[in-house]
């Protein structure tokens, strides 16, 4: 009799968490993890911080090794190329088909690019290590994108002595953090010599820079694009799964067919207004992996995935942790500390979008979430 097998496609944080959760939640069959990167799974948040600055080495970001119990087959450097839902098989490079009884889709996302010559991105460990080397040779950097990633890259480069310009459709961090915190980060960036440019009509990447709609150019030795990510769903074409920017799932991470869930950066969740949205963040990957495995093993008895948004970023001497739905609207209440001294516990009491933030302030994540609840 064939041993039941769970297959996890994707060696991301969500995929590795799903493997751990399968065992923790009682799956006693075989497990196969298929991932296309030729290395062990690693944490992405430090890539744009310590790794890029050179204060952390590559080994420090590796996640704990999986498969130590002998019941997990780990196949790194193996790319999934197709999915047959009727036969319950995942096709991989070379034509081999891997059978499954339970399937977790965790193929994540890749950096979105603008197609400019010489364009650099930061998504993988190899990207971070290459950029760190190039920072040592460059004198100037242009970052296209003023969100979390773009501003962290700009901060690292400025700290290494590069002349840095950040360009975006809006002022940096306004779309992600809201105007109050964006103002704090903007001032801190300016104090460190970083130039910010608002190009509401967009930019066109050019060799060693970018061109604005009015014809003016921004020039730099190195150009990095940080404008979001695209879900890795091409291998699912023709499978019958619904893909709308990501794999469409229900409130339990189920992909509309029996025994298949999608979690992490590749999953698109219902927003309640008929649309679907991906939430490509560290905290979402872990929570969705746990909820998705529970749905695989327990069906409707499993608890729906309930997002508890949590984010953090470090740039230009400011470290902020946030709980709640971003961006934060309006002015916050200062619960402790002082904004003027850049150390404070803040809360936005908007009835529909409460947010709590710890600015250069230590607080347990659970308590920060409670403040935003």
Secondary structure per residue as TSV (DSSP state, phi and psi in degrees):
chain	resnum	aa	ss	phi	psi
A	1	X	-	360.0	132.7
A	2	X	-	-71.0	137.1
A	3	X	-	-72.8	134.1
A	4	X	-	-60.9	141.8
A	5	X	E	-131.9	132.9
A	6	X	E	-102.8	132.0
A	7	X	E	-114.0	130.0
A	8	X	E	-112.5	119.7
A	9	X	E	-102.3	110.5
A	10	X	-	125.2	118.3
A	11	X	-	-92.2	30.6
A	12	X	S	-78.8	179.5
A	13	X	H	-57.2	-42.5
A	14	X	H	-63.6	-40.2
A	15	X	H	-66.8	-45.2
A	16	X	H	-64.2	-40.8
A	17	X	H	-63.1	-38.5
A	18	X	H	-62.5	-40.2
A	19	X	H	-60.8	-48.0
A	20	X	H	-60.3	-41.7
A	21	X	H	-68.7	-34.8
A	22	X	H	-57.1	-45.5
A	23	X	H	-69.8	-44.1
A	24	X	H	-63.7	-34.6
A	25	X	T	-92.3	8.6
A	26	X	T	106.0	5.2
A	27	X	-	-70.9	119.1
A	28	X	-	-109.3	9.6
A	29	X	S	-85.3	-171.7
A	30	X	E	-75.0	155.6
A	31	X	E	-133.1	132.1
A	32	X	E	-122.6	127.3
A	33	X	E	-107.3	122.6
A	34	X	E	-112.4	121.3
A	35	X	-	-138.5	141.9
A	36	X	S	-86.9	-13.7
A	37	X	S	-78.8	139.8
A	38	X	S	-84.0	33.4
A	39	X	S	-151.5	169.7
A	40	X	-	-65.0	160.0
A	41	X	-	-66.1	149.6
A	42	X	B	-144.7	162.6
A	43	X	-	-83.3	136.1
A	44	X	S	-88.1	-34.5
A	45	X	G	-51.8	-39.4
A	46	X	G	-70.6	-12.5
A	47	X	G	-61.2	-39.7
A	48	X	G	-91.1	4.9
A	49	X	T	-120.1	-99.2
A	50	X	H	-62.2	-41.0
A	51	X	H	-65.5	-45.0
A	52	X	H	-65.9	-35.5
A	53	X	H	-79.9	-16.1
A	54	X	T	90.2	8.0
A	55	X	S	-89.6	-10.3
A	56	X	S	-129.8	141.6
A	57	X	-	-94.7	173.7
A	58	X	G	-61.4	-36.0
A	59	X	G	-64.7	-26.7
A	60	X	G	-71.0	-17.7
A	61	X	G	-100.2	-2.8
A	62	X	B	-68.6	137.6
A	63	X	-	-81.4	158.5
A	64	X	-	-54.6	140.6
A	65	X	-	-64.1	138.6
A	66	X	-	-105.6	163.4
A	67	X	-	87.9	10.5
A	68	X	T	-65.8	-22.9
A	69	X	T	-81.6	0.0
A	70	X	S	81.5	-5.9
A	71	X	-	-99.9	7.7
A	72	X	E	-123.3	123.2
A	73	X	E	-93.2	118.6
A	74	X	E	-107.6	120.7
A	75	X	E	-120.2	85.9
A	76	X	T	-79.1	159.1
A	77	X	T	68.3	22.8
A	78	X	-	-121.7	115.8
A	79	X	-	-96.8	130.2
A	80	X	E	-74.7	137.1
A	81	X	E	-119.7	-10.3
A	82	X	E	-172.3	165.1
A	83	X	E	-139.2	126.1
A	84	X	E	-109.6	102.7
A	85	X	T	-68.9	-35.2
A	86	X	T	-67.2	-45.1
A	87	X	T	-84.0	-9.0
A	88	X	T	56.1	60.3
A	89	X	E	-140.8	140.9
A	90	X	E	-103.1	125.3
A	91	X	E	-92.2	135.7
A	92	X	E	-121.4	170.2
A	93	X	T	-54.1	139.3
A	94	X	T	95.3	-8.9
A	95	X	S	95.0	-7.8
A	96	X	-	-64.8	147.0
A	97	X	E	-118.5	128.6
A	98	X	E	-103.8	115.6
A	99	X	E	-74.8	150.4
A	100	X	-	-141.1	153.6
A	101	X	S	-105.2	-33.5
A	102	X	E	-129.0	139.2
A	103	X	E	-130.3	130.6
A	104	X	E	-113.7	119.5
A	105	X	E	-94.7	115.0
A	106	X	-	-139.8	46.3
A	107	X	-	-81.2	3.0
A	108	X	-	64.1	-148.4
A	109	X	E	-146.2	167.6
A	110	X	E	-124.8	162.3
A	111	X	E	-64.1	135.4
A	112	X	-	-77.0	138.1
A	113	X	-	-121.6	163.4
A	114	X	-	-106.0	-4.6
A	115	X	-	84.3	17.4
A	116	X	-	-80.0	149.0
A	117	X	T	-65.8	133.6
A	118	X	T	73.9	10.0
A	119	X	-	-64.0	135.9
A	120	X	B	-112.8	151.6
A	121	X	-	-132.9	167.4
A	122	X	-	-131.4	102.8
A	123	X	-	-134.8	-38.8
A	124	X	S	-109.6	169.6
A	125	X	H	-62.5	-40.5
A	126	X	H	-62.1	-38.1
A	127	X	H	-58.7	-46.4
A	128	X	H	-63.5	-43.5
A	129	X	H	-67.0	-37.8
A	130	X	H	-67.2	-43.7
A	131	X	H	-63.1	-38.6
A	132	X	H	-60.2	-40.9
A	133	X	H	-66.1	-42.8
A	134	X	H	-68.8	-31.7
A	135	X	H	-59.5	-33.3
A	136	X	T	-70.9	-17.9
A	137	X	T	-104.3	-18.3
A	138	X	-	-93.1	157.1
A	139	X	S	-106.6	-24.2
A	140	X	E	-140.5	152.8
A	141	X	E	-138.0	135.9
A	142	X	E	-111.8	123.5
A	143	X	E	-106.8	122.2
A	144	X	E	-97.9	107.1
A	145	X	-	123.3	121.0
A	146	X	-	-113.5	35.6
A	147	X	S	-91.7	-158.8
A	148	X	H	-52.3	-56.9
A	149	X	H	-65.8	-46.8
A	150	X	H	-59.6	-43.0
A	151	X	H	-72.7	-31.8
A	152	X	H	-67.1	-39.8
A	153	X	H	-63.2	-45.5
A	154	X	H	-60.2	-40.7
A	155	X	H	-63.8	-45.5
A	156	X	H	-61.2	-43.7
A	157	X	H	-66.6	-42.2
A	158	X	H	-62.4	-38.6
A	159	X	H	-65.5	-23.4
A	160	X	T	-92.4	4.0
A	161	X	T	95.9	7.9
A	162	X	-	-80.1	152.2
A	163	X	E	-82.9	119.4
A	164	X	E	-119.2	135.1
A	165	X	E	-124.8	135.1
A	166	X	E	-116.3	129.2
A	167	X	E	-124.8	138.4
A	168	X	E	-155.3	172.5
A	169	X	S	-69.4	-27.2
A	170	X	S	-133.5	173.7
A	171	X	S	-60.0	142.9
A	172	X	T	-51.4	138.0
A	173	X	T	71.8	-7.6
A	174	X	H	-61.6	-43.4
A	175	X	H	-72.6	-25.0
A	176	X	H	-99.3	-45.4
A	177	X	H	-99.4	-21.9
A	178	X	-	97.6	164.1
A	179	X	H	-65.7	-34.3
A	180	X	H	-64.9	-56.8
A	181	X	H	-67.7	-34.4
A	182	X	H	-59.3	-37.8
A	183	X	H	-63.5	-41.3
A	184	X	H	-62.6	-46.0
A	185	X	H	-68.1	-36.7
A	186	X	H	-62.3	-42.7
A	187	X	H	-66.7	-40.6
A	188	X	H	-63.7	-39.2
A	189	X	H	-64.8	-43.8
A	190	X	H	-61.5	-40.6
A	191	X	H	-63.1	-23.9
A	192	X	T	-97.7	14.2
A	193	X	T	85.3	9.6
A	194	X	-	-83.6	130.2
A	195	X	E	-93.5	135.3
A	196	X	E	-118.7	138.0
A	197	X	E	-126.9	127.9
A	198	X	E	-96.5	121.0
A	199	X	-	-122.9	83.5
A	200	X	T	-59.7	-25.6
A	201	X	T	-95.0	5.6
A	202	X	-	92.9	174.8
A	203	X	E	-132.9	158.8
A	204	X	E	-118.1	117.4
A	205	X	E	-61.6	138.7
A	206	X	E	-130.9	164.8
A	207	X	T	-55.6	125.9
A	208	X	T	58.0	42.8
A	209	X	E	155.0	-155.4
A	210	X	E	-152.4	157.2
A	211	X	E	-116.9	134.1
A	212	X	E	-87.3	167.7
A	213	X	T	-60.3	-33.1
A	214	X	T	-78.5	2.9
A	215	X	S	94.5	-11.6
A	216	X	-	-72.5	155.8
A	217	X	E	-120.3	147.0
A	218	X	E	-110.5	124.1
A	219	X	E	-115.9	146.6
A	220	X	-	-161.8	158.7
A	221	X	S	-67.5	-29.6
A	222	X	E	-139.9	137.7
A	223	X	E	-121.9	125.8
A	224	X	E	-119.0	130.7
A	225	X	E	-99.7	128.6
A	226	X	-	-134.4	73.5
A	227	X	S	-123.3	39.2
A	228	X	-	96.3	-167.2
A	229	X	E	-143.0	161.2
A	230	X	E	-117.8	135.1
A	231	X	E	-67.0	141.7
A	232	X	-	-85.3	85.4
A	233	X	-	-119.3	0.3
A	234	X	G	-58.4	-34.0
A	235	X	G	-68.0	-11.9
A	236	X	G	-95.5	0.9
A	237	X	T	-59.7	131.9
A	238	X	T	82.2	-0.2
A	239	X	S	-77.7	-23.9
A	240	X	S	100.5	-10.6
A	241	X	-	-73.0	147.9
A	242	X	-	-84.5	124.6
A	243	X	B	-122.4	116.6
A	244	X	S	-129.7	77.8
A	245	X	S	80.5	-19.7
A	246	X	S	-167.9	176.4
A	247	X	E	-73.8	119.0
A	248	X	E	-70.7	128.0
A	249	X	-	-130.1	167.9
A	250	X	-	-94.9	-168.5
A	251	X	T	-70.2	-8.0
A	252	X	T	-110.5	16.1
A	253	X	S	73.0	13.2
A	254	X	B	-82.5	138.5
A	255	X	-	-95.0	38.8
A	256	X	S	67.8	7.2
A	257	X	S	-134.8	154.0
A	258	X	T	-61.0	140.6
A	259	X	T	63.9	26.3
A	260	X	E	-133.1	127.1
A	261	X	E	-127.2	158.2
A	262	X	E	-127.6	135.4
A	263	X	-	-140.0	159.0
A	264	X	G	82.1	-153.8
A	265	X	G	-62.6	-18.9
A	266	X	G	-87.2	-13.5
A	267	X	E	-90.0	135.4
A	268	X	E	-112.9	116.6
A	269	X	E	-98.5	151.6
A	270	X	E	-66.1	139.1
A	271	X	-	-98.5	-6.3
A	272	X	S	95.7	-9.7
A	273	X	S	-118.9	24.1
A	274	X	S	89.3	-3.5
A	275	X	-	-105.8	171.5
A	276	X	E	-130.8	145.0
A	277	X	E	-142.4	137.9
A	278	X	-	-88.1	150.7
A	279	X	-	-128.3	79.9
A	280	X	-	-78.3	77.1
A	281	X	S	-136.7	155.4
A	282	X	H	-52.4	-50.5
A	283	X	H	-64.2	-38.0
A	284	X	H	-65.2	-39.7
A	285	X	H	-59.7	-43.1
A	286	X	H	-69.5	-48.3
A	287	X	H	-62.7	-40.8
A	288	X	H	-69.2	-37.7
A	289	X	H	-61.4	-42.1
A	290	X	H	-65.2	-45.0
A	291	X	H	-68.6	-39.5
A	292	X	H	-64.4	-42.8
A	293	X	H	-64.7	-40.3
A	294	X	H	-60.1	-40.1
A	295	X	H	-67.7	-37.3
A	296	X	H	-61.1	-41.2
A	297	X	H	-90.0	-25.7
A	298	X	H	-126.0	-1.6
A	299	X	G	60.6	-136.3
A	300	X	G	-67.5	-14.0
A	301	X	G	-74.5	-17.2
A	302	X	S	-71.8	148.1
A	303	X	-	-71.9	137.9
A	304	X	-	-61.3	154.4
A	305	X	-	-72.9	122.4
A	306	X	-	-113.4	107.7
A	307	X	-	-60.6	136.5
A	308	X	-	-126.6	78.3
A	309	X	-	-53.8	131.0
A	310	X	E	-144.3	130.9
A	311	X	E	-138.6	157.8
A	312	X	E	-152.2	152.6
A	313	X	E	-151.8	155.3
A	314	X	E	-134.5	125.4
A	315	X	E	-163.2	139.1
A	316	X	T	55.5	39.1
A	317	X	T	81.9	2.5
A	318	X	E	-112.5	133.1
A	319	X	E	-122.1	123.0
A	320	X	E	-129.7	134.4
A	321	X	E	-113.8	136.9
A	322	X	E	-133.1	143.5
A	323	X	E	-128.1	134.5
A	324	X	E	121.7	178.5
A	325	X	S	-86.1	116.7
A	326	X	S	-90.8	157.9
A	327	X	S	-80.5	156.0
A	328	X	-	-77.9	131.6
A	329	X	-	-99.4	133.6
A	330	X	S	79.2	-160.5
A	331	X	-	-93.6	142.0
A	332	X	-	-89.6	164.6
A	333	X	E	-90.0	133.3
A	334	X	E	-88.3	112.3
A	335	X	E	-86.3	-29.1
A	336	X	E	-160.2	148.4
A	337	X	E	82.0	-157.9
A	338	X	E	-145.2	128.3
A	339	X	T	-65.7	-38.2
A	340	X	T	-59.6	-33.2
A	341	X	T	-92.2	5.0
A	342	X	T	58.0	39.4
A	343	X	E	-149.8	105.4
A	344	X	E	-158.4	155.4
A	345	X	E	-108.4	122.7
A	346	X	E	-123.1	153.2
A	347	X	E	-143.9	136.1
A	348	X	E	-103.9	120.5
A	349	X	-	-96.1	25.3
A	350	X	-	-57.7	126.9
A	351	X	S	-59.5	-32.2
A	352	X	S	-95.0	-19.3
A	353	X	S	-139.4	62.0
A	354	X	-	-67.4	140.7
A	355	X	E	-138.9	140.1
A	356	X	E	-121.8	144.5
A	357	X	E	-140.8	141.8
A	358	X	E	-114.0	109.9
A	359	X	E	-99.2	110.9
A	360	X	S	47.4	42.1
A	361	X	-	-138.9	129.3
A	362	X	-	-82.6	131.3
A	363	X	-	-160.5	139.5
A	364	X	-	-61.5	145.2
A	365	X	H	-59.0	-40.2
A	366	X	H	-59.9	-40.7
A	367	X	H	-69.5	-38.4
A	368	X	H	-62.9	-40.9
A	369	X	H	-64.4	-39.4
A	370	X	H	-62.9	-36.5
A	371	X	H	-65.8	-27.8
A	372	X	H	-92.7	-6.6
A	373	X	-	-73.6	360.0
